[in-house]
Amino acid sequence: MIITLVALLAATVVTVPLARRLGVGSIVGYLFAGLIIGPAGLRLVTGISEIRSVSELGVTMLLFLIGLEIRPHRLWILRKTILGLGFGHMIPSAAILAVLAHFAGLGWPAATVVGLGLSLSSTAIVLPMLNERNLLSAASGRDAFAVLLFQDMAFIPLVALVPLLVGNTLASHLAAGAAPADVAAHFAHNVPWLAVGRAVLAVAAILFGGMVLADRVFRLIGGARTPEVFTAMTLLIVVGTAALAHWAGLSASLGAFMAGALLSDSEFRHAIQADIEPFEGLLLGFFFISVGMSVDFSLFHSEPLLIVASVAALLVVKTAVGFVVAFAKRRNVATALRFAAALPEGSEFSFVVFAAAVGAGVLNRAQSGLATLTVALSMLVVPLGFAGIERWVMPRIARRQTPPTTPIEEGAVVPVLICGFGRVGQIVGRLLSVRRIPFVALDQNADHVAFVRRFGARAYFGDPARLTVLRAAGAGNAKLLVIALDDPDAALRVADLARRHLPHLTILARARNRRHAQLLMDRGVEHIVRETFASSLELGERALRELGIPAEEAARTIFTFRQRDEALLTETLGFAGDPSRVVASIEQSVAELQSLFEADRGG
């Protein structure tokens, strides 16, 4: 066991940082780690089932943490999106894949199970893959999450459906000319009502525990004042709800998600999240390693073309369906492509569906092995494909995408030009609008532009680091150039361009940090506002007042500190690249301020 643990940790330490450096994401690193140390590689680890049984807790904890972030009322608000996208993605994918499986030689019951199993997508792969690229809050991320949540809920009746496909199936009943009422009566008679009752009981127990018991138990054990007991209780909730859901025949991760959602309004939510996250990250990594280890390349020797064709069909069908579904929701090309490219892989739940089908006699072991290998290979391919799309395709789409705005009016006469219309630029624009001062805003984010134009703002899609774009926006006649770009390098390029070709403009620039401010000063920009400086000073002043320092003295402290810090910014400009001299200068400044305030109190 100790050798297994060493191999898992060593493979993680080597492959994951390498994968992240190559820009393909940590998931690919975990998958390849499994390939290297598993039965298909160095055979350092062979107990795949034991590792997966433990590592699946990572998927469970991931869903629990997601539940903590989503309030129940938000789920109700999202119900139309969840149902619409869920049905729209899963049902057509399952139908097309089932037809293809039937043409490949499977009977309709087996083809139906394969189609339904392959239509599921991997929550454990998609959510971390999107989260690594900060896409979970984007439209593509929200849509993908809605589909995954629907599939987690659909997994319950899906597994229950598998035994019904044995023997006298729906197809055989209809082919024999049976009346719909007789067919319905047959399937109602064969529904496992005991399992349904256990599922209802488990859901009721999770609801009662989450809404009534959890907070009371946390208070009873003393909250976070006993860290080890608090952590044990948190793990008990996650593992307990997962075990209860599994006992009832439900998805263990869905049970954990329900528990998380019910605790999302708890006063202990943040402490619970802090306790779970370390376990979730490591166990989820082990899950991906187990997926990589489960790839049985020996099947390639018997049916290589069939396996390649199966994986290709799965990816093409689900990608095409996803793109059409997203486009039907009126998403732009970039959003639709991200949504479609994230969901074509099979799911960790597909393995459960195929195993249940083997147990029920719907699939034989050879058919299940082929379907399982298809899912495992798709889990390897999709993260690589998604990384490639993000690196090479999305930038080209962003450049070619027609912005949802009108063309810039050549030679527009306005006194102010705002470069960057995100959270900072929009506030500047609103202040100008209050004083009825006209402005033109430029931004390379088409969503920002489309949103603010709804409210009458003169915003245009364009790169402010191009002279032709600046002149077309009216820079030749403007008085003030406000640089409010998020990207410091882009802000410096705009400042260089304006200083060289538009010297009449007064430049007011946003600086992300001290070094960015000094680089702007090097370019002759005199009016610089450091992004967090003013808000930090205000926060510090309030802290001083809360600690009993009189308001007048606190204000004087902040004023003195601000003057000294701004002077220090200029003084260190000549040696900003020498950290030791900068630190020495800051320490000297702090000592001077302390002496000044002590002398002030003594006077």
JOTACOR-V312335 format. One record per helix or strand of 3 or more residues. SS is the DSSP state (A for helix, B for strand). FROM is the first residue (numbers start at 1). TO is the last residue. If there is no record, write none. Layout:
BEGIN
SS_FROM_TO + SS_FROM_TO
END
This chain:
BEGIN
A_2_21 + A_26_37 + A_48_69 + A_72_77 + A_79_103 + A_108_119 + A_123_132 + A_139_165 + A_170_175 + A_180_190 + A_193_220 + A_223_225 + A_227_247 + A_252_262 + A_269_293 + A_299_328 + A_333_342 + A_348_360 + A_365_400 + B_416_419 + A_423_434 + B_439_443 + A_446_453 + B_459_461 + A_467_472 + B_480_483 + A_488_501 + B_506_511 + A_514_522 + B_527_530 + A_533_546 + A_551_571 + A_573_575 + A_579_602
END
